[in-house]
Amino acid sequence: MYFHRLLLLLLPILTLTLPLLLEFWLFSPGLWYRPFLIWAALCMLTLLIEQWHRHEL
């Protein structure tokens, strides 16, 4: 049940910070493949958390 509380806490934080992150992500000079690396890292993090959560049950 605590997991749902965490999601409810993170939702407003993401709502406030997502526009700033998208602006930085899309319009900053740098490597063109950086967004793909960030998405890959987020997918791997999600996979690891899900596997850890399944072993906990």
Summary of the structure (lengths in Angstrom):
residues: 57
radius of gyration: 14.8
end to end distance: 13.0
largest distance: 44.1
contacts: 94
relative contact order: 0.07
helix: 86%
strand: 0%
